Amino acid sequence: MKGLINALGDLKSRIMAATAATADTLIDLRKNIATIRGQLSDLESKPLPRAELILHTQQYIDLAVARFIEKEGPTLVRTLGAPRDTPRLPQYMSDNDFFNVLLLSAARDAVPSFVAKLEYEEGIPSAQRPALIEGLKQDLARLEVEDEKLVDDICDTGRATGTGITAHHRPEVLQRREAESRKRQLSEQNELDRAARESQINRRHAERRRGVPSPYLSRG
């Protein structure tokens, strides 16, 4: 009996040690998940490198000037280009509106020096981001599957061995499983309702058939 007790105690110790190692693995998994999520957040939100920021700013200026010229160019030609001694702007256009566009156009060449003075942490070029984001998302999905399975294994082991050891799923896993359970219950209930309706229809048809006189009896 003593040997059996010792053996059981040794088995429990080994189970506890194995579970502790599994728990360490779970901790490492969740650290990696957090790291990848942080990397994804940086890739999706960090500002572009200075070279691209310069390009985007110049494109914005070009677009603004082009819109102004498209809309107001013909009117400016008619007013400023009119053969009169005193040139003037269209009556609806203020001096500020006109000079702002001229200054914006002239400022295009100053954009590189302006951007160089901005202090910020540059992200990686936009062309490289999609492939990196996709790779990180695949790594994240794989780690999340491992995490979910590991938690299930820990809980199953705790129940099977009676050690009471357990682990908790990530909130998004619990939410997804709850949604899947509700969907499954709803599907099952819909199937039961459909079967009940079919049974009721079949029963009514059978009752109607039983209520019709037999053709043999009607001849008599």
MIGU-699744 format. One record per residue: residue number from 1; residue in three letters; x, y, z of N, C-alpha, C in turn. Coordinates in steps of 0.001 Angstrom, whole numbers, plus 500000, padded with zeros to 6 digits. Atoms other than C-alpha are relative to their C-alpha. Layout:
N
+-----+------+--------+--------+--------+--------+--------+--------+--------+--------+--------+
| seq | type |   n.px |   n.py |   n.pz |  ca.px |  ca.py |  ca.pz |   c.px |   c.py |   c.pz |
+-----+------+--------+--------+--------+--------+--------+--------+--------+--------+--------+
| NUM |  ALA |      X |      Y |      Z |      X |      Y |      Z |      X |      Y |      Z |
...
+-----+------+--------+--------+--------+--------+--------+--------+--------+--------+--------+
END
This chain:
220
+-----+------+--------+--------+--------+--------+--------+--------+--------+--------+--------+
| seq | type |   n.px |   n.py |   n.pz |  ca.px |  ca.py |  ca.pz |   c.px |   c.py |   c.pz |
+-----+------+--------+--------+--------+--------+--------+--------+--------+--------+--------+
|   1 |  MET | 500826 | 498796 | 500000 | 500000 | 500000 | 500000 | 500867 | 501263 | 500000 |
|   2 |  LYS | 499108 | 498842 | 499927 | 502822 | 502368 | 500902 | 500654 | 500256 | 498654 |
|   3 |  GLY | 499384 | 499855 | 501316 | 504475 | 501640 | 497570 | 499042 | 500618 | 499006 |
|   4 |  LEU | 500989 | 499446 | 500901 | 501248 | 502427 | 495763 | 499822 | 501491 | 500250 |
|   5 |  ILE | 500156 | 498582 | 499655 | 500878 | 505689 | 497647 | 501173 | 500810 | 499474 |
|   6 |  ASN | 498809 | 499310 | 500498 | 504461 | 506609 | 496799 | 499967 | 500149 | 498484 |
|   7 |  ALA | 500072 | 499973 | 501463 | 503906 | 505726 | 493161 | 499002 | 501049 | 499533 |
|   8 |  LEU | 500990 | 499008 | 500363 | 500780 | 507836 | 493016 | 500508 | 501420 | 500235 |
|   9 |  GLY | 499425 | 498691 | 499708 | 502583 | 510715 | 494662 | 501033 | 500401 | 498962 |
|  10 |  ASP | 498997 | 499722 | 501026 | 505425 | 510396 | 492181 | 499335 | 500369 | 498675 |
|  11 |  LEU | 500733 | 499717 | 501231 | 502953 | 510334 | 489291 | 499420 | 501407 | 500027 |
|  12 |  LYS | 500573 | 498662 | 499882 | 501228 | 513438 | 490587 | 501068 | 501066 | 499853 |
|  13 |  SER | 498899 | 499034 | 500110 | 504594 | 515194 | 490900 | 500417 | 500173 | 498546 |
|  14 |  ARG | 499609 | 499912 | 501408 | 505458 | 514334 | 487321 | 498941 | 500760 | 499197 |
|  15 |  ILE | 501074 | 499298 | 500699 | 502055 | 515539 | 486139 | 500075 | 501497 | 500272 |
|  16 |  MET | 499912 | 498590 | 499630 | 502470 | 518804 | 488050 | 501174 | 500666 | 499294 |
|  17 |  ALA | 498816 | 499447 | 500666 | 505964 | 519305 | 486605 | 499736 | 500205 | 498517 |
|  18 |  ALA | 500306 | 499889 | 501429 | 504744 | 518610 | 483080 | 499032 | 501141 | 499741 |
|  19 |  THR | 500977 | 498926 | 500160 | 501823 | 520973 | 483543 | 500655 | 501358 | 500179 |
|  20 |  ALA | 499280 | 498741 | 499783 | 504143 | 523679 | 484884 | 500798 | 500375 | 498751 |
|  21 |  ALA | 499258 | 499744 | 501234 | 506306 | 523292 | 481778 | 499061 | 500470 | 498899 |
|  22 |  THR | 500995 | 499596 | 500999 | 503186 | 523547 | 479631 | 499535 | 501425 | 500251 |
|  23 |  ALA | 500414 | 498637 | 499655 | 502151 | 526680 | 481502 | 501061 | 501003 | 499569 |
|  24 |  ASP | 498918 | 499123 | 500464 | 505577 | 528202 | 480759 | 499923 | 500186 | 498488 |
|  25 |  THR | 500151 | 499913 | 501449 | 505041 | 527380 | 477103 | 498861 | 500950 | 499636 |
|  26 |  LEU | 501145 | 499128 | 500248 | 501667 | 529126 | 477258 | 500381 | 501461 | 500215 |
|  27 |  ILE | 499553 | 498627 | 499726 | 503258 | 532224 | 478791 | 500849 | 500515 | 498839 |
|  28 |  ASP | 499149 | 499606 | 501130 | 505887 | 532286 | 476017 | 499161 | 500253 | 498747 |
|  29 |  LEU | 500875 | 499818 | 501157 | 503179 | 531870 | 473384 | 499303 | 501361 | 500051 |
|  30 |  ARG | 500747 | 498748 | 499885 | 501239 | 534828 | 474706 | 500915 | 501215 | 499909 |
|  31 |  LYS | 499033 | 498914 | 500203 | 504354 | 536969 | 474851 | 500261 | 500202 | 498513 |
|  32 |  ASN | 499768 | 499910 | 501443 | 505000 | 536157 | 471200 | 498787 | 500591 | 499282 |
|  33 |  ILE | 501217 | 499445 | 500590 | 501377 | 536917 | 470343 | 499954 | 501513 | 500210 |
|  34 |  ALA | 500005 | 498565 | 499707 | 501647 | 540303 | 472063 | 501051 | 500732 | 499163 |
|  35 |  THR | 498940 | 499377 | 500794 | 504926 | 541021 | 470266 | 499564 | 500179 | 498552 |
|  36 |  ILE | 500426 | 499921 | 501401 | 503477 | 540240 | 466839 | 498884 | 501022 | 499844 |
|  37 |  ARG | 501066 | 499002 | 500092 | 500389 | 542311 | 467542 | 500574 | 501416 | 500050 |
|  38 |  GLY | 499339 | 498700 | 499952 | 502639 | 545228 | 468465 | 500683 | 500336 | 498682 |
|  39 |  GLN | 499352 | 499778 | 501285 | 504628 | 544785 | 465251 | 498974 | 500339 | 498917 |
|  40 |  LEU | 501058 | 499709 | 500967 | 501421 | 544716 | 463238 | 499475 | 501425 | 500177 |
|  41 |  SER | 500492 | 498653 | 499729 | 500209 | 547888 | 464931 | 500973 | 501048 | 499472 |
|  42 |  ASP | 498991 | 499058 | 500490 | 503493 | 549631 | 464109 | 499974 | 500078 | 498478 |
|  43 |  LEU | 499991 | 500028 | 501467 | 503396 | 548513 | 460477 | 498789 | 500720 | 499422 |
|  44 |  GLU | 501235 | 499431 | 500521 | 499827 | 549672 | 460059 | 499815 | 501470 | 500359 |
|  45 |  SER | 500259 | 498639 | 499530 | 500166 | 553012 | 461862 | 501209 | 500931 | 499969 |
|  46 |  LYS | 498830 | 499120 | 499949 | 503766 | 554287 | 461859 | 500088 | 500867 | 498743 |
|  47 |  PRO | 499893 | 499111 | 501169 | 504386 | 557301 | 459582 | 500996 | 499469 | 498969 |
|  48 |  LEU | 499136 | 500415 | 501101 | 506076 | 556812 | 456241 | 501401 | 500584 | 500163 |
|  49 |  PRO | 498659 | 499398 | 499991 | 509797 | 557434 | 455706 | 499972 | 501418 | 499432 |
|  50 |  ARG | 499978 | 498595 | 500423 | 510828 | 561024 | 454976 | 499857 | 500144 | 498484 |
|  51 |  ALA | 500068 | 499897 | 501461 | 511259 | 560379 | 451267 | 498558 | 499896 | 499515 |
|  52 |  GLU | 501403 | 500139 | 500398 | 507651 | 559230 | 450970 | 499144 | 501138 | 500544 |
|  53 |  LEU | 500731 | 498853 | 499452 | 506411 | 562009 | 453236 | 500183 | 501216 | 499095 |
|  54 |  ILE | 499733 | 498899 | 500939 | 508074 | 564514 | 450895 | 499158 | 499827 | 498741 |
|  55 |  LEU | 500757 | 500273 | 501214 | 506465 | 562853 | 447876 | 498508 | 500242 | 500211 |
|  56 |  HIS | 501426 | 499824 | 499720 | 503012 | 562783 | 449479 | 499637 | 501481 | 500159 |
|  57 |  THR | 500270 | 498572 | 499798 | 503255 | 566445 | 450510 | 500016 | 500736 | 498666 |
|  58 |  GLN | 499929 | 499357 | 501318 | 504311 | 567515 | 447017 | 498808 | 499610 | 499127 |
|  59 |  GLN | 501186 | 500421 | 500755 | 501509 | 565459 | 445491 | 498765 | 500747 | 500472 |
|  60 |  TYR | 501133 | 499246 | 499464 | 499056 | 567194 | 447810 | 500003 | 501427 | 499449 |
|  61 |  ILE | 499889 | 498635 | 500535 | 500352 | 570612 | 446693 | 499618 | 500024 | 498523 |
|  62 |  ASP | 500303 | 500064 | 501435 | 500199 | 569624 | 443026 | 498497 | 499864 | 499762 |
|  63 |  LEU | 501437 | 500222 | 500167 | 496615 | 568419 | 443412 | 499206 | 501255 | 500347 |
|  64 |  ALA | 500705 | 498789 | 499588 | 495496 | 571556 | 445253 | 500145 | 501098 | 498952 |
|  65 |  VAL | 499769 | 498981 | 501028 | 497080 | 573858 | 442661 | 499251 | 499646 | 498718 |
|  66 |  ALA | 500682 | 500429 | 501226 | 495683 | 571793 | 439777 | 498498 | 500228 | 500108 |
|  67 |  ARG | 501439 | 499769 | 499818 | 492159 | 571978 | 441233 | 499662 | 501487 | 499871 |
|  68 |  PHE | 500233 | 498553 | 500069 | 492472 | 575749 | 441621 | 500069 | 500487 | 498556 |
|  69 |  ILE | 499838 | 499570 | 501392 | 493714 | 576197 | 438065 | 498836 | 499518 | 499142 |
|  70 |  GLU | 501120 | 500535 | 500773 | 491014 | 573936 | 436647 | 498727 | 500805 | 500235 |
|  71 |  LYS | 501234 | 499285 | 499653 | 488299 | 575828 | 438482 | 500073 | 501488 | 499678 |
|  72 |  GLU | 499920 | 498542 | 500074 | 489585 | 579424 | 438403 | 500862 | 500514 | 498853 |
|  73 |  GLY | 499083 | 499548 | 501054 | 492112 | 579481 | 435556 | 499345 | 500838 | 498921 |
|  74 |  PRO | 500631 | 499205 | 501069 | 489757 | 580634 | 432781 | 499535 | 501382 | 500469 |
|  75 |  THR | 500458 | 498710 | 499482 | 488290 | 583362 | 435015 | 501169 | 500934 | 500247 |
|  76 |  LEU | 498815 | 499168 | 499769 | 491752 | 584599 | 436008 | 500554 | 500544 | 498688 |
|  77 |  VAL | 499524 | 499529 | 501305 | 492748 | 584795 | 432349 | 499141 | 501165 | 499512 |
|  78 |  ARG | 500891 | 498933 | 500474 | 489675 | 586899 | 431585 | 500160 | 501287 | 500809 |
|  79 |  THR | 499916 | 498798 | 499162 | 490181 | 589244 | 434549 | 501414 | 500592 | 500013 |
|  80 |  LEU | 498626 | 499480 | 499951 | 493944 | 589527 | 434978 | 500569 | 500245 | 498601 |
|  81 |  GLY | 499493 | 499832 | 501368 | 494495 | 589172 | 431251 | 499227 | 500985 | 499178 |
|  82 |  ALA | 500794 | 499025 | 500753 | 491993 | 591811 | 430290 | 500837 | 501234 | 499677 |
|  83 |  PRO | 499213 | 498810 | 500389 | 493452 | 594824 | 428380 | 499504 | 501243 | 500729 |
|  84 |  ARG | 500374 | 498827 | 499218 | 492966 | 597368 | 431119 | 501228 | 500473 | 500767 |
|  85 |  ASP | 498844 | 499427 | 499306 | 495334 | 599663 | 433036 | 500198 | 499394 | 501383 |
|  86 |  THR | 499912 | 500524 | 498630 | 494521 | 598220 | 436469 | 499489 | 498568 | 500012 |
|  87 |  PRO | 500453 | 501398 | 499947 | 494457 | 594402 | 436652 | 499250 | 499739 | 501304 |
|  88 |  ARG | 500749 | 500328 | 498777 | 492037 | 592908 | 439128 | 499597 | 498526 | 499971 |
|  89 |  LEU | 500474 | 501375 | 499846 | 490902 | 589574 | 440454 | 498499 | 499956 | 499778 |
|  90 |  PRO | 501463 | 500118 | 500037 | 487390 | 588209 | 440008 | 499407 | 500547 | 501294 |
|  91 |  GLN | 500596 | 499340 | 498838 | 485027 | 589990 | 442392 | 499813 | 499052 | 501189 |
|  92 |  TYR | 500253 | 500946 | 498903 | 484323 | 586826 | 444388 | 501282 | 499460 | 500636 |
|  93 |  MET | 498737 | 500577 | 499510 | 488024 | 586009 | 444929 | 500773 | 501043 | 500794 |
|  94 |  SER | 499218 | 499074 | 499167 | 489982 | 587604 | 447772 | 501480 | 499919 | 499633 |
|  95 |  ASP | 498555 | 500009 | 500223 | 493648 | 588542 | 447564 | 500642 | 498823 | 500721 |
|  96 |  ASN | 499422 | 501111 | 499227 | 494372 | 585972 | 450282 | 499853 | 498675 | 499274 |
|  97 |  ASP | 500209 | 501259 | 500728 | 492849 | 583149 | 448245 | 501009 | 499873 | 498866 |
|  98 |  PHE | 499112 | 500034 | 501160 | 494926 | 584058 | 445228 | 501453 | 499813 | 500434 |
|  99 |  PHE | 498590 | 500064 | 499582 | 498219 | 584610 | 447043 | 500317 | 498696 | 500730 |
| 100 |  ASN | 499777 | 501287 | 499329 | 497771 | 581458 | 449125 | 500335 | 498909 | 498992 |
| 101 |  VAL | 499725 | 501010 | 501017 | 497695 | 579369 | 445975 | 501385 | 500234 | 499392 |
| 102 |  LEU | 498678 | 499709 | 500532 | 500757 | 581164 | 444587 | 501097 | 499562 | 500967 |
| 103 |  LEU | 499015 | 500396 | 498987 | 502618 | 580617 | 447856 | 500089 | 498479 | 500101 |
| 104 |  LEU | 500012 | 501463 | 499930 | 501558 | 576961 | 447951 | 500784 | 499411 | 498840 |
| 105 |  SER | 499276 | 500488 | 501166 | 502869 | 576447 | 444437 | 501498 | 500248 | 500140 |
| 106 |  ALA | 498586 | 499675 | 499827 | 506141 | 578198 | 445258 | 500647 | 499175 | 501102 |
| 107 |  ALA | 499450 | 500743 | 498856 | 506515 | 576198 | 448479 | 500342 | 498556 | 499658 |
| 108 |  ARG | 499765 | 501400 | 500357 | 506666 | 572890 | 446611 | 501469 | 499636 | 500099 |
| 109 |  ASP | 498563 | 500306 | 499995 | 510432 | 573071 | 446225 | 500602 | 500059 | 501399 |
| 110 |  ALA | 499486 | 499892 | 498630 | 510833 | 573850 | 449934 | 499580 | 498826 | 500870 |
| 111 |  VAL | 500509 | 501124 | 499205 | 509096 | 570668 | 451043 | 501122 | 499130 | 500568 |
| 112 |  PRO | 498942 | 500865 | 499428 | 512289 | 568525 | 451412 | 500674 | 500600 | 501226 |
| 113 |  SER | 499346 | 499384 | 498841 | 513951 | 571035 | 453742 | 499039 | 500115 | 501177 |
| 114 |  PHE | 501003 | 499932 | 498937 | 510700 | 571423 | 455682 | 499865 | 498642 | 500690 |
| 115 |  VAL | 500161 | 501345 | 499433 | 510291 | 567661 | 456154 | 501235 | 499589 | 500787 |
| 116 |  ALA | 498755 | 500358 | 499311 | 513938 | 567321 | 457176 | 500027 | 500536 | 501429 |
| 117 |  LYS | 500015 | 499400 | 498659 | 513207 | 569514 | 460201 | 498989 | 499325 | 500934 |
| 118 |  LEU | 500992 | 500679 | 499170 | 510317 | 567314 | 461408 | 500659 | 498867 | 500777 |
| 119 |  GLU | 499444 | 501061 | 499164 | 511242 | 565066 | 464308 | 498947 | 498917 | 500218 |
| 120 |  TYR | 500923 | 501121 | 499802 | 509516 | 561680 | 464185 | 500722 | 498705 | 499668 |
| 121 |  GLU | 499432 | 501317 | 500260 | 510242 | 557972 | 464071 | 499410 | 499460 | 498702 |
| 122 |  GLU | 500460 | 500437 | 501312 | 510062 | 556796 | 460497 | 499631 | 498521 | 500003 |
| 123 |  GLY | 500345 | 501393 | 500232 | 508289 | 553599 | 459537 | 500702 | 499492 | 498752 |
| 124 |  ILE | 499381 | 500567 | 501188 | 509368 | 551278 | 456769 | 499236 | 500462 | 498762 |
| 125 |  PRO | 500683 | 499575 | 501232 | 508529 | 552071 | 453112 | 498677 | 499284 | 499802 |
| 126 |  SER | 501339 | 500558 | 500172 | 504911 | 551508 | 452169 | 500001 | 498783 | 499093 |
| 127 |  ALA | 499957 | 501127 | 500928 | 505863 | 549113 | 449363 | 500347 | 498689 | 500703 |
| 128 |  GLN | 499588 | 501207 | 499273 | 507337 | 546689 | 451905 | 498950 | 499541 | 501010 |
| 129 |  ARG | 500925 | 500295 | 498898 | 504417 | 546765 | 454328 | 499032 | 498854 | 499715 |
| 130 |  PRO | 500996 | 501060 | 500202 | 501806 | 544494 | 452668 | 500539 | 498597 | 500225 |
| 131 |  ALA | 499441 | 501349 | 499835 | 504084 | 541430 | 452503 | 500350 | 499725 | 501454 |
| 132 |  LEU | 499651 | 500183 | 498587 | 505339 | 541963 | 456055 | 498750 | 499831 | 500854 |
| 133 |  ILE | 501249 | 500111 | 499243 | 501828 | 542475 | 457379 | 499371 | 498633 | 499797 |
| 134 |  GLU | 500580 | 501309 | 500283 | 500605 | 539329 | 455640 | 500770 | 498891 | 500717 |
| 135 |  GLY | 499192 | 501002 | 499306 | 503509 | 537299 | 457040 | 499753 | 499994 | 501498 |
| 136 |  LEU | 500259 | 499898 | 498564 | 502908 | 538575 | 460563 | 498603 | 499479 | 500349 |
| 137 |  LYS | 501360 | 500489 | 499750 | 499176 | 537835 | 460296 | 499969 | 498471 | 499967 |
| 138 |  GLN | 499938 | 501461 | 500058 | 499962 | 534246 | 459290 | 500662 | 499436 | 501253 |
| 139 |  ASP | 499327 | 500439 | 498768 | 502399 | 533877 | 462209 | 499065 | 500142 | 501199 |
| 140 |  LEU | 500919 | 499761 | 498887 | 499815 | 535372 | 464568 | 498897 | 498951 | 500027 |
| 141 |  ALA | 501071 | 501001 | 500065 | 497091 | 533010 | 463364 | 500504 | 498643 | 500481 |
| 142 |  ARG | 499433 | 501292 | 499583 | 499375 | 530000 | 463872 | 500206 | 499966 | 501515 |
| 143 |  LEU | 499773 | 499955 | 498553 | 500338 | 531081 | 467405 | 498683 | 499981 | 500771 |
| 144 |  GLU | 501286 | 499969 | 499312 | 496725 | 531765 | 468347 | 499342 | 498618 | 500007 |
| 145 |  VAL | 500520 | 501374 | 500030 | 495718 | 528259 | 467225 | 500732 | 499144 | 501027 |
| 146 |  GLU | 499211 | 500758 | 499018 | 498568 | 526778 | 469299 | 499576 | 500362 | 501416 |
| 147 |  ASP | 500411 | 499525 | 498670 | 497527 | 528898 | 472277 | 498664 | 499377 | 500403 |
| 148 |  GLU | 501330 | 500530 | 499700 | 493901 | 527764 | 472079 | 500063 | 498501 | 500306 |
| 149 |  LYS | 499879 | 501447 | 499793 | 494849 | 524089 | 471780 | 500708 | 499690 | 501310 |
| 150 |  LEU | 499248 | 500236 | 498773 | 497324 | 524338 | 474639 | 499128 | 500214 | 501227 |
| 151 |  VAL | 500909 | 499755 | 498874 | 494712 | 525826 | 476974 | 499025 | 498837 | 500151 |
| 152 |  ASP | 500904 | 501160 | 499945 | 492304 | 523020 | 476065 | 500714 | 498788 | 500590 |
| 153 |  ASP | 499232 | 501145 | 499495 | 495031 | 520439 | 476742 | 500237 | 500109 | 501506 |
| 154 |  ILE | 499752 | 499793 | 498562 | 495853 | 521949 | 480150 | 498728 | 499705 | 500792 |
| 155 |  CYS | 501273 | 500213 | 499296 | 492185 | 521967 | 481174 | 499605 | 498528 | 499976 |
| 156 |  ASP | 500332 | 501425 | 500104 | 491649 | 518400 | 479902 | 500858 | 499173 | 500950 |
| 157 |  THR | 499094 | 500726 | 499097 | 494697 | 517187 | 481830 | 499607 | 500214 | 501451 |
| 158 |  GLY | 500406 | 499710 | 498630 | 493546 | 518926 | 484997 | 498763 | 499219 | 500405 |
| 159 |  ARG | 501217 | 500762 | 499703 | 490126 | 517264 | 484787 | 500298 | 498505 | 500066 |
| 160 |  ALA | 499731 | 501437 | 500061 | 491516 | 513839 | 483861 | 500798 | 499519 | 501203 |
| 161 |  THR | 499129 | 500415 | 498896 | 494079 | 513788 | 486668 | 499458 | 500410 | 501364 |
| 162 |  GLY | 500551 | 499552 | 498730 | 491948 | 515491 | 489303 | 500878 | 500993 | 500729 |
| 163 |  THR | 499100 | 499038 | 499356 | 494702 | 518032 | 489978 | 499376 | 501387 | 500114 |
| 164 |  GLY | 500654 | 498690 | 499953 | 492357 | 520948 | 489371 | 500736 | 501083 | 499244 |
| 165 |  ILE | 499246 | 499009 | 500771 | 494899 | 522650 | 487131 | 499157 | 500472 | 498821 |
| 166 |  THR | 500788 | 499447 | 501100 | 493282 | 524965 | 484630 | 500730 | 501184 | 499390 |
| 167 |  ALA | 499460 | 498813 | 500666 | 494051 | 527798 | 482240 | 498836 | 500718 | 499349 |
| 168 |  HIS | 501094 | 499189 | 500530 | 491995 | 530576 | 480727 | 500287 | 500402 | 498556 |
| 169 |  HIS | 499876 | 499591 | 501384 | 491385 | 531258 | 477079 | 500062 | 501524 | 499896 |
| 170 |  ARG | 499997 | 498575 | 500289 | 492000 | 534677 | 475592 | 498560 | 500485 | 499799 |
| 171 |  PRO | 501389 | 499507 | 500101 | 488876 | 536907 | 475635 | 499386 | 499786 | 498617 |
| 172 |  GLU | 500568 | 500141 | 501345 | 488475 | 536771 | 471852 | 499630 | 498553 | 499685 |
| 173 |  VAL | 500333 | 501414 | 500201 | 488498 | 532950 | 471964 | 498663 | 499693 | 500678 |
| 174 |  LEU | 501257 | 500226 | 499288 | 485734 | 532914 | 474578 | 498828 | 500622 | 499242 |
| 175 |  GLN | 501060 | 499340 | 500753 | 483699 | 535398 | 472536 | 499658 | 499214 | 498736 |
| 176 |  ARG | 500255 | 500757 | 501233 | 484136 | 533369 | 469341 | 499279 | 498700 | 500285 |
| 177 |  ARG | 500641 | 501266 | 499653 | 483208 | 530099 | 471031 | 498558 | 500210 | 500451 |
| 178 |  GLU | 501373 | 499712 | 499568 | 480153 | 531675 | 472630 | 499124 | 500290 | 498783 |
| 179 |  ALA | 500760 | 499704 | 501218 | 479059 | 533027 | 469235 | 499737 | 498729 | 499199 |
| 180 |  GLU | 500168 | 501268 | 500721 | 479638 | 529616 | 467629 | 498958 | 499120 | 500688 |
| 181 |  SER | 500977 | 500801 | 499257 | 477630 | 527945 | 470401 | 498591 | 500518 | 499767 |
| 182 |  ARG | 501329 | 499426 | 500245 | 474716 | 530362 | 469945 | 499530 | 499674 | 498589 |
| 183 |  LYS | 500355 | 500300 | 501391 | 474811 | 529835 | 466192 | 499601 | 498541 | 499843 |
| 184 |  ARG | 500299 | 501435 | 500072 | 474862 | 526066 | 466641 | 498645 | 499702 | 500649 |
| 185 |  GLN | 501286 | 500200 | 499327 | 471962 | 526168 | 469119 | 498843 | 500505 | 499144 |
| 186 |  LEU | 501041 | 499444 | 500856 | 469964 | 528382 | 466775 | 499732 | 499085 | 498806 |
| 187 |  SER | 500152 | 500918 | 501134 | 470626 | 526007 | 463872 | 499252 | 498736 | 500422 |
| 188 |  GLU | 500672 | 501199 | 499509 | 469565 | 523017 | 465951 | 498528 | 500264 | 500284 |
| 189 |  GLN | 501390 | 499658 | 499704 | 466419 | 524802 | 467117 | 499213 | 500181 | 498708 |
| 190 |  ASN | 500670 | 499828 | 501295 | 465583 | 525786 | 463530 | 499691 | 498650 | 499371 |
| 191 |  GLU | 500215 | 501331 | 500563 | 465993 | 522157 | 462492 | 498859 | 499288 | 500723 |
| 192 |  LEU | 501101 | 500597 | 499240 | 463710 | 521000 | 465301 | 498658 | 500625 | 499609 |
| 193 |  ASP | 501235 | 499319 | 500400 | 461133 | 523629 | 464346 | 499548 | 499539 | 498617 |
| 194 |  ARG | 500344 | 500454 | 501350 | 461297 | 522579 | 460706 | 499423 | 498586 | 500026 |
| 195 |  ALA | 500497 | 501375 | 499897 | 460864 | 518906 | 461631 | 498601 | 499971 | 500619 |
| 196 |  ALA | 501325 | 499948 | 499367 | 457908 | 519799 | 463868 | 498944 | 500476 | 499014 |
| 197 |  ARG | 500951 | 499511 | 501000 | 456248 | 521772 | 461071 | 499691 | 498925 | 498965 |
| 198 |  GLU | 500212 | 501073 | 500969 | 456757 | 518916 | 458612 | 499129 | 498900 | 500582 |
| 199 |  SER | 500799 | 501036 | 499343 | 455353 | 516441 | 461129 | 498537 | 500423 | 500105 |
| 200 |  GLN | 501370 | 499498 | 499877 | 452300 | 518626 | 461673 | 499289 | 499980 | 498647 |
| 201 |  ILE | 500584 | 500015 | 501342 | 451718 | 518992 | 457922 | 499671 | 498575 | 499575 |
| 202 |  ASN | 500232 | 501399 | 500365 | 452089 | 515243 | 457397 | 498800 | 499429 | 500763 |
| 203 |  ARG | 501108 | 500486 | 499193 | 449663 | 514580 | 460239 | 498667 | 500521 | 499460 |
| 204 |  ARG | 501230 | 499438 | 500561 | 447067 | 516921 | 458745 | 499621 | 499310 | 498694 |
| 205 |  HIS | 500272 | 500694 | 501258 | 447426 | 515289 | 455342 | 499433 | 498601 | 500260 |
| 206 |  ALA | 500474 | 501355 | 499666 | 446979 | 511872 | 456911 | 498567 | 500040 | 500514 |
| 207 |  GLU | 501367 | 499879 | 499470 | 443871 | 513050 | 458778 | 498999 | 500265 | 498878 |
| 208 |  ARG | 500902 | 499725 | 501125 | 442383 | 514425 | 455565 | 499750 | 498736 | 499185 |
| 209 |  ARG | 500169 | 501237 | 500777 | 443045 | 511160 | 453771 | 499081 | 499022 | 500716 |
| 210 |  ARG | 500885 | 500898 | 499251 | 441370 | 509193 | 456541 | 498547 | 500469 | 499962 |
| 211 |  GLY | 501363 | 499478 | 500012 | 438332 | 511492 | 456323 | 499302 | 499854 | 498662 |
| 212 |  VAL | 500619 | 500175 | 501320 | 437685 | 510784 | 452594 | 499360 | 498622 | 499932 |
| 213 |  PRO | 500642 | 501328 | 500082 | 435084 | 507952 | 452033 | 500701 | 499121 | 498991 |
| 214 |  SER | 499381 | 500971 | 500903 | 436423 | 504840 | 450427 | 499175 | 499896 | 498717 |
| 215 |  PRO | 500749 | 500123 | 501272 | 435458 | 504552 | 446711 | 499173 | 498717 | 499977 |
| 216 |  TYR | 500774 | 501246 | 499990 | 434243 | 500967 | 447381 | 498698 | 500172 | 500762 |
| 217 |  LEU | 501199 | 499763 | 499198 | 431855 | 502180 | 450057 | 499021 | 500919 | 499284 |
| 218 |  SER | 500880 | 499036 | 500661 | 430516 | 505034 | 447948 | 499185 | 499369 | 498879 |
| 219 |  ARG | 500767 | 500651 | 501056 | 429387 | 502590 | 445225 | 498719 | 499373 | 500551 |
| 220 |  GLY | 501166 | 500690 | 499454 | 427020 | 500832 | 447555 | 498886 | 500968 | 500267 |
+-----+------+--------+--------+--------+--------+--------+--------+--------+--------+--------+
END
